[in-house]
Each structure stands twice: as C-alpha cells, then as structure tokens.
Amino acid sequence: MTSYEPKGEKQLLRPSIILNRSRKKRIERSHPWVFQSEVERVEGMPVSGALVDVLNAQGKYMATGYYNPASQIVVRVVAYEPIEKMDREWFRSRIEQCLSHRDRFLPNASAYRLVYGEADFLPGLVVDRFDDVLVVQILTLGMDVHRQDIVGALVDVMQPRGIYERSDVPIREREGLEQTTGVLYGECPRHVTVKENELIIEVDIAEGQKTGYFFDQRENRASIAPLMTGWGRRSGIVRRKMESENGIELLPVNANGKVVTYPWWDGATVLECFAHTGSFTLNACKYGAKKVTCLDISEHAMESARRNVELNGFMDRVEFVVADAFDYLREQVRGVEERVERADGEKKADTSKPMTAGGGRTWDVVILDPPAFAKTRGAVEGAYRGYKDINLHGMKLINEGGYLVTASCSYHMRPDKFMQAILDAAQDAGKVLRLIEWRPAGKDHPQIAGVDEGHYLKFAIFEVRSK
C-alpha cells in the first residue's frame, strides 16, 4: 500500500496496484488504462469502484485511478498525483476545466460535448450539452458510484434546466452494471432544439442514437461548403452582363441565352447516406446545394431529419428515402451500368424494352457517414469489406470530377486500414482519387497524445475522376 498526507490531516494508507516489469510503458506515456495483464500484484484490499495508486515494478508512484477487478481495464487513471478522494468539489473542478476548454475553442456555441471521458481526465463519463439541458452517460463502476457527486457538480457549474441519463450502452454490463436511462435532475423535455453552424437542430435525447446527436462531426460538416457550389457551368449556365430593371447586372444565363431565375442553379446534387438527423443534409443546403437526397434505414431517423430540414426552410430542396444504404447504392449502380450498356452501339441491347434495373441516378457529391462497422478487433476484416463496398458503389455514382465525402467512426478500423479500403475500392471502380481533406473529430473531442483509442474518427474528402 502507498501512503500520502493530505493537507491538515494525518497520513493515510491506500491499496496499490503494482505493475509487472514486462509491460509496455504506456502509463509513462500518459495512457489512462491499466489492463489486468499488466498487474504483478495488488497490495491492500481495494474496493471495487474506489481509488487505488498505481506503482511501477520498482515501487515508484505512477498515477491514481479507480479500481474494478471485474473489468479487463482494472484501473482507469484520474490523476497523475495523489488525490484524497473523488467528491463533488473534485468533480466541480474538473468540469470547470472542461467548460473552460469549450469556451476557448467554441466561444459562441451552446451545444457540444462538454465532457469526453478519458480525454477530459474523467474516464467513463460523457456529458453532452444541449443548451440548458445536459445528457449524461455513466459508463463505468468507478463513475457510477459517484453519480450523485457528478450530478451535483454539473448543477453547480452549468446550472442546467435538466440532466437526462442515457447510460443504455452494453459497456456497462462489462463493468457489472445495468443499462439505465431517465431524468437525473430538473426538467428534461424529450426534444430539445439547439444551433450548430447557425443551423437549427431538434434532438431527441430520449430515443435518438447515443446521446441523441453526434457533435464530433461539427467542423467536418462545415468543411463541405466549397463542394456545394460551382456546378452551373456543367449545365451550360454562365454569368453574363445583362440589362435588367436594376440596370446592367451580372446574371446567370443558360445555353439558350435565357436568364436563369432558379436561386440554386449553381448548386451541387448531393446524396447523404446514413443520415441520422440529417446534419450533413442541413449543411449542404446551407452552403448552396441544388438538391439533396437524404437517406437512412430508420423511419425514426428520417422523421428527425425531415423535422430539421423543415425547421431550416430547406424542404423544397430535399427528398427523403428510407432504405438500406448498401441496397440503395447497388440499385443505383445497376441502373447506371445498364444505361451505359444500352447506349453502347456495339452491345446491341434492345432499347425498345424498358430497363430491368432500377435506379441509375448519379450525384455531384456522395456523403457516407455510417455507424461503426467494427466494434471489436475481430470484426475488422468484415468492417473492411463493408467500407470497401459502400465506397466502391458511392464512387460509381459520382459525376465526373465530383466528390466523395467518407468517414469511419470505428476505432479498430485504423486510419491506414480505412485508407486501404478506399484505395482498393477506387481500383475496382476504375477511379483516381485526389485527397482534399483528412480530418479527425472536432475540438470538443480532444485527444490525449499517444492514446490511440481516442483517434477513432476518420473523415476524408476526395475528388473522384475516371481513369
């Protein structure tokens, strides 16, 4: 056991976890997890969920964390200096630091991830802010035993109208905890309305995925802005000086010399797959898209997306499709391939008969933001095939010189493996890709350097050309 001496108190003893000599030096490189396989022995009688000190094989103090022998992650680090206890005051101090980070990097926002687990030195705790309502996920035993302190500290710092819990995630069961949801404090309406990138978004905090909304793509959603305009010339529309009621103006004119009055004449056609609440669709419309196809397999998701599109006044430019993205993409590709074959004189296809394949549509921009395909290390190969498949079919549906916007939120799908899936898809599709953007999660999802588990989100924009 190790000892320490809090100010004004006598020396206290605390159980210790002694690490073995053969382990990788991960704690020294600020990794916040200690695995069962790294433990040489336990000194004292630690209580599950309580604090322990972590020592190296030579007995040198390394860190303090909370203990759970039922988990493969036996200790989750909360401090790199001895602390007496995790109480309301301690949580208040940590949450104030979290708020300070968001105030610095998202100064005008009132909706974001306020607490991001290990990256905010509060492992096992996630808090999303939706203006004056907070949604909490308590994922581990070491945090669950402090739920009253956590709620009290959040009230002290944020003064919310309500706090809602969404701890309905399987990871709790691996910690020996039941999944749970419900109001923890105050008043929590099921639907809350927030602003992101100056767009109005209604979020279902009770039934939406995870905590109801994915803040990690905020900056990435805004990054599609340059892709949304500059497409009018392909339709033969150019700006010319023309006489109007206001005198000589630079007006859009089509190939027949007529002035084009449609306001979105220069916009892209866009397909968003796995749309969830339609967040990419909203940003596409904001930045000038001509027409957006918003697709998700979930009726509930499409209802949410439809509501958000309506709130922002974009209904005239969005169509909603409830379908499996894989099936939908394949159907469109079959239609494109049949249309090409029928247009090839050498194929001698009977064009008097209707096309047998459905679909056949193409877009200027295709956006693929699927849920995690690989939730375990063993699922990586299956996930690789899934990512290759959707990107392959997505590329085939992009108009020449258009753009593929693609993402993976699977931690186990490492960046090089994800890129390989995209490159293999491009080879099979006969496409040349130019990488325009490669981005991680947003500023409210900081990463501890050297902790690979925090580098889960990969987001890329490619220009797509035919070989």
C-alpha positions in Angstrom: 0.0 0.0 0.0 1.1 3.6 -0.6 0.7 6.5 1.8 0.1 10.2 1.3 -0.6 13.1 3.6 -3.4 15.4 2.7 -3.1 19.0 4.0 -4.2 19.3 7.6 -4.7 15.5 8.0 -2.7 12.6 9.3 -1.1 10.2 6.9 -3.5 7.8 5.1 -2.9 4.4 3.5 -4.4 3.3 0.2 -4.3 0.0 -1.7 -1.8 -0.2 -4.5 -1.6 -1.9 -7.9 2.0 -3.0 -8.7 2.7 -3.2 -12.4 4.9 -6.0 -13.8 8.3 -5.5 -15.4 7.5 -6.9 -18.8 4.6 -4.5 -19.7 4.8 -1.8 -22.3 5.5 1.7 -20.8 2.0 3.0 -21.5 1.3 4.7 -18.2 4.6 6.7 -18.6 3.3 7.9 -21.9 0.0 9.2 -20.3 -2.2 6.2 -21.3 -5.1 6.2 -18.8 -5.8 2.5 -18.7 -4.2 -0.4 -16.7 -5.1 -3.8 -18.0 -5.3 -7.0 -15.9 -2.4 -8.4 -17.9 -0.1 -5.6 -16.7 -0.7 -6.2 -13.0 2.0 -8.0 -11.0 0.2 -7.9 -7.7 -2.3 -6.0 -5.6 -1.3 -4.7 -2.1 -4.0 -4.0 0.4 -7.7 -4.7 -0.1 -9.1 -2.3 -2.7 -12.8 -1.9 -3.0 -14.4 -2.1 -6.4 -15.0 1.5 -7.7 -12.7 3.0 -5.1 -9.3 4.7 -5.7 -6.0 2.9 -5.8 -2.5 4.1 -6.5 -0.5 2.6 -9.4 3.1 1.8 -8.9 5.8 0.5 -11.3 7.8 -2.7 -10.5 10.3 -0.6 -8.6 7.6 0.8 -6.3 7.6 4.3 -7.9 4.3 6.1 -7.8 2.8 6.5 -11.4 -0.8 7.5 -11.1 -4.1 7.3 -9.1 -7.2 5.7 -10.6 -10.4 3.8 -9.7 -10.4 0.1 -9.5 -12.6 -2.6 -10.9 -11.3 -6.2 -10.9 -14.4 -7.4 -12.9 -13.2 -5.4 -15.9 -10.3 -6.1 -18.3 -9.3 -2.5 -17.6 -8.6 -2.9 -14.0 -7.7 0.7 -13.3 -8.7 3.9 -15.1 -6.4 6.8 -14.2 -7.9 10.0 -12.9 -4.8 11.8 -11.7 -1.0 11.7 -12.0 -0.5 12.9 -8.5 -2.1 11.5 -5.3 -5.6 12.8 -4.6 -7.6 12.2 -1.4 -11.0 11.4 -2.9 -13.4 12.0 -5.8 -16.1 14.1 -4.3 -18.5 16.9 -5.5 -15.8 19.5 -5.2 -13.3 17.4 -7.2 -15.8 16.8 -10.0 -16.7 20.5 -9.9 -13.1 21.5 -10.5 -12.7 19.0 -13.4 -16.0 20.1 -15.1 -14.9 23.7 -14.8 -11.8 22.8 -16.7 -13.9 21.1 -19.4 -16.1 24.2 -19.7 -13.1 26.4 -20.0 -11.8 24.3 -22.9 -15.1 24.6 -24.8 -15.4 28.3 -24.1 -12.0 28.8 -25.6 -12.4 26.8 -28.8 -16.2 27.0 -29.2 -16.9 30.5 -27.8 -20.3 31.1 -29.4 -21.7 27.6 -29.0 -24.2 26.3 -26.5 -24.3 22.7 -27.9 -21.3 20.4 -27.7 -19.6 17.6 -25.9 -18.9 19.0 -22.5 -17.1 16.0 -21.0 -15.3 13.5 -23.2 -14.2 10.7 -20.8 -10.5 10.0 -20.6 -9.6 12.9 -22.9 -11.0 15.3 -20.2 -9.5 13.3 -17.4 -12.9 11.9 -16.3 -12.7 8.3 -17.7 -16.1 6.6 -18.0 -18.1 9.9 -18.1 -19.6 11.5 -21.1 -21.7 14.7 -21.0 -23.3 16.4 -23.9 -24.7 19.9 -23.6 -27.9 20.8 -25.5 -28.2 24.5 -24.4 -29.7 24.3 -20.9 -30.2 20.5 -20.9 -27.4 18.1 -20.3 -27.3 14.4 -21.3 -25.1 12.1 -19.3 -23.6 8.7 -20.0 -22.0 7.0 -17.0 -20.1 4.0 -18.4 -18.0 2.6 -15.6 -18.4 1.4 -12.0 -15.8 3.9 -10.8 -18.0 6.8 -12.1 -21.4 5.1 -11.2 -20.6 5.1 -7.5 -20.2 8.9 -7.7 -23.3 9.7 -9.7 -24.7 12.0 -7.1 -21.5 13.9 -6.9 -21.4 14.2 -10.7 -24.9 15.5 -10.9 -24.3 18.0 -8.1 -21.1 19.2 -9.7 -22.8 19.6 -13.1 -25.6 21.6 -11.4 -23.0 23.8 -9.7 -21.0 24.6 -12.8 -23.7 24.6 -15.6 -26.9 25.4 -13.8 -28.9 23.4 -16.3 -32.7 23.2 -16.6 -32.4 19.4 -16.6 -30.0 16.5 -16.7 -31.0 13.3 -18.5 -29.2 10.0 -18.3 -28.5 7.8 -21.4 -26.5 5.0 -19.9 -28.1 2.5 -22.2 -24.9 1.1 -23.6 -23.6 -2.5 -23.4 -20.2 -1.5 -22.0 -21.9 -1.0 -18.6 -22.6 -4.7 -18.5 -18.9 -5.5 -18.8 -18.5 -3.3 -15.7 -21.1 -5.3 -13.8 -23.7 -2.5 -14.2 -27.2 -2.5 -15.6 -28.2 -0.2 -18.5 -30.3 2.7 -17.4 -32.0 5.9 -18.6 -34.1 8.6 -17.1 -34.2 12.1 -15.6 -31.5 12.8 -13.0 -32.3 16.4 -12.3 -34.8 19.1 -13.2 -37.0 19.2 -16.3 -35.9 17.3 -19.4 -38.1 17.6 -22.5 -37.8 14.7 -24.9 -37.0 17.0 -27.8 -34.5 19.9 -27.4 -33.6 22.5 -30.1 -30.0 23.8 -30.5 -27.9 25.6 -33.0 -24.9 24.2 -34.8 -23.1 26.1 -37.6 -26.0 28.5 -37.5 -28.5 25.7 -38.3 -31.5 24.8 -36.1 -31.4 21.2 -35.0 -34.1 19.3 -33.0 -32.6 16.4 -31.0 -34.5 13.5 -29.4 -32.5 13.0 -26.2 -34.6 10.0 -25.1 -34.8 7.9 -28.3 -32.0 9.3 -30.5 -28.8 7.3 -31.1 -26.2 7.5 -28.3 -27.0 10.8 -26.5 -29.2 12.0 -29.4 -26.7 13.8 -31.6 -23.2 13.4 -32.9 -21.2 16.6 -32.2 -17.9 15.1 -33.3 -18.5 15.9 -37.0 -19.4 19.6 -36.4 -16.3 21.1 -38.1 -16.3 18.3 -40.7 -19.9 19.1 -41.7 -18.9 22.7 -42.3 -15.9 21.6 -44.3 -18.2 20.5 -47.2 -19.0 24.2 -48.0 -16.7 24.5 -51.0 -18.2 21.4 -52.6 -21.7 22.8 -52.7 -21.4 25.4 -55.5 -19.6 25.9 -58.8 -21.7 23.3 -60.8 -23.8 25.6 -63.0 -21.2 25.7 -65.9 -21.7 21.9 -66.4 -25.3 22.7 -67.3 -24.2 25.4 -69.7 -25.0 28.2 -67.3 -22.6 31.2 -67.2 -22.8 34.7 -65.7 -23.1 37.5 -68.3 -23.7 41.2 -68.1 -27.4 41.7 -68.9 -29.7 44.6 -68.8 -32.4 44.3 -66.0 -34.8 46.5 -64.1 -31.8 47.5 -61.9 -29.6 48.4 -64.9 -26.7 46.3 -66.1 -26.2 43.2 -63.9 -24.1 40.0 -63.9 -26.8 37.4 -64.3 -26.8 33.6 -64.8 -27.7 32.7 -68.4 -28.3 29.3 -69.9 -27.2 27.9 -73.3 -30.2 29.4 -75.0 -29.4 32.9 -73.7 -32.2 33.0 -71.2 -31.7 34.3 -67.7 -31.9 31.5 -65.0 -34.1 32.5 -62.1 -33.8 29.4 -60.0 -31.7 30.6 -57.0 -29.8 27.3 -56.6 -28.7 27.0 -60.2 -25.0 26.7 -59.3 -25.5 24.1 -56.5 -24.5 20.5 -56.3 -26.7 17.5 -56.3 -25.9 15.6 -53.1 -26.6 12.1 -51.7 -26.2 11.7 -47.9 -26.3 8.1 -46.7 -26.7 7.1 -43.1 -28.2 10.5 -42.5 -29.5 10.0 -38.9 -30.8 13.5 -38.0 -29.8 14.9 -41.5 -26.9 17.0 -40.3 -24.9 16.8 -43.5 -28.0 17.5 -45.5 -28.6 20.7 -43.5 -25.1 21.9 -44.1 -25.3 21.0 -47.8 -28.4 23.1 -48.2 -27.0 26.0 -46.1 -24.0 26.2 -48.4 -26.0 26.2 -51.6 -26.8 22.6 -52.8 -29.3 22.4 -55.5 -30.9 19.1 -54.5 -30.1 16.6 -51.6 -31.2 13.0 -51.3 -31.3 12.3 -47.5 -31.2 8.5 -46.8 -31.4 6.3 -43.7 -32.7 2.9 -42.9 -34.5 4.2 -39.8 -38.0 5.7 -40.1 -37.4 7.5 -36.8 -34.2 9.0 -38.2 -35.9 10.2 -41.3 -38.7 11.8 -39.2 -36.0 13.6 -37.3 -34.2 14.7 -40.5 -37.5 15.8 -42.0 -38.2 17.9 -39.0 -34.8 19.5 -39.0 -35.0 20.3 -42.8 -38.4 21.8 -42.2 -37.1 24.0 -39.3 -34.4 25.4 -41.5 -36.7 26.1 -44.5 -35.0 23.6 -46.9 -37.9 21.3 -47.7 -38.0 22.4 -51.4 -34.5 21.0 -52.0 -34.5 17.7 -50.0 -36.0 14.3 -50.8 -36.2 11.7 -48.0 -35.5 8.0 -48.6 -36.0 5.2 -46.1 -33.8 2.4 -47.3 -30.8 0.2 -46.6 -27.8 2.3 -47.9 -26.0 -0.8 -49.3 -29.1 -1.9 -51.2 -29.8 1.6 -52.4 -26.3 2.2 -53.7 -26.2 -1.1 -55.5 -29.6 -0.5 -57.1 -28.4 2.9 -58.5 -25.1 1.3 -59.8 -27.0 -1.4 -61.6 -29.2 1.2 -63.3 -26.1 3.2 -64.3 -24.4 0.2 -65.7 -27.5 -0.9 -67.7 -27.9 2.6 -69.1 -24.3 2.7 -70.3 -24.7 -0.7 -71.8 -27.8 0.3 -73.7 -26.0 3.4 -75.0 -23.2 1.3 -76.4 -24.0 0.5 -80.0 -21.7 -2.5 -80.1 -23.6 -4.2 -77.3 -26.7 -4.2 -79.5 -29.0 -4.0 -76.4 -32.8 -4.0 -77.2 -33.6 -0.4 -76.3 -37.3 -0.9 -77.2 -37.7 -2.8 -73.9 -37.8 -0.9 -70.6 -34.8 -1.1 -68.3 -34.7 -4.1 -66.0 -32.6 -2.4 -63.3 -34.0 0.4 -61.1 -32.2 3.5 -60.1 -29.5 4.8 -62.3 -29.1 8.1 -60.6 -25.8 10.0 -60.1 -24.8 12.9 -57.9 -22.1 15.6 -57.8 -21.3 14.8 -54.1 -21.9 11.5 -52.2 -21.6 11.6 -48.4 -21.0 8.3 -46.5 -21.1 8.6 -42.7 -22.0 5.1 -41.5 -22.2 3.8 -37.9 -19.2 1.8 -36.6 -18.8 -1.3 -38.6 -16.0 -2.7 -36.3 -16.8 -2.6 -32.6 -14.3 -5.3 -31.8 -10.8 -6.2 -33.1 -12.2 -9.4 -34.5 -14.7 -7.5 -36.6 -12.1 -5.6 -38.6 -12.0 -7.8 -41.7 -15.8 -7.7 -42.0 -15.8 -4.0 -41.5 -13.1 -3.6 -44.1 -15.3 -5.3 -46.6 -18.2 -3.1 -45.6 -16.2 0.1 -46.0 -14.9 -1.0 -49.3 -18.3 -1.9 -50.6 -20.1 1.4 -49.8 -17.2 3.5 -51.0 -16.9 1.4 -54.2 -20.6 1.9 -55.0 -20.5 5.5 -53.9 -17.7 6.3 -56.2 -19.5 4.8 -59.2 -22.4 7.2 -58.6 -20.4 10.4 -58.5 -20.4 12.6 -61.6 -17.0 13.0 -63.2 -14.9 15.3 -61.1 -17.3 15.2 -58.3 -16.5 14.5 -54.6 -16.7 11.6 -52.2 -17.1 12.6 -48.5 -16.5 9.5 -46.4 -16.0 8.7 -42.7 -15.3 5.9 -40.3 -16.0 6.1 -36.6 -14.7 2.5 -35.9 -11.7 2.8 -33.6 -10.5 -0.7 -34.6 -10.5 0.4 -38.2 -7.1 2.1 -38.1 -6.5 5.1 -40.4 -4.2 3.1 -42.7 -6.7 0.2 -43.0 -9.6 2.6 -43.7 -7.5 4.3 -46.4 -6.6 1.0 -47.9 -10.3 0.1 -48.1 -11.0 3.3 -50.0 -8.0 2.8 -52.4 -9.0 -0.8 -53.1 -12.5 0.5 -53.9 -11.1 3.1 -56.2 -9.0 0.5 -58.0 -12.0 -1.7 -58.6 -14.2 1.2 -59.6 -11.6 2.5 -62.1 -11.3 5.8 -60.3 -8.4 8.2 -59.5 -8.8 10.0 -56.1 -7.4 13.3 -55.1 -7.3 13.8 -51.3 -8.7 17.2 -50.4 -9.3 16.9 -46.7 -8.3 14.4 -43.9 -9.8 15.3 -40.5 -10.3 13.9 -37.0 -13.2 14.7 -34.6 -13.9 18.3 -33.6 -12.4 20.5 -30.9 -14.9 19.3 -28.2 -13.5 15.8 -28.7 -9.8 16.4 -27.7 -7.3 13.5 -27.8 -4.6 12.6 -25.4 -1.4 12.3 -27.5 -0.3 8.7 -27.7 -3.7 7.2 -26.8 -4.7 5.5 -30.0 -8.1 4.7 -28.6 -9.0 8.4 -28.8 -8.3 8.6 -32.5 -11.5 6.8 -33.6 -12.9 9.2 -36.2 -11.5 9.4 -39.8 -13.1 11.9 -42.2 -12.0 12.4 -45.7 -12.9 14.3 -48.9 -11.8 13.0 -52.2 -12.2 14.4 -55.8 -13.2 11.4 -58.0 -12.0 11.1 -61.6 -12.2 8.2 -64.0 -9.1 6.6 -65.4 
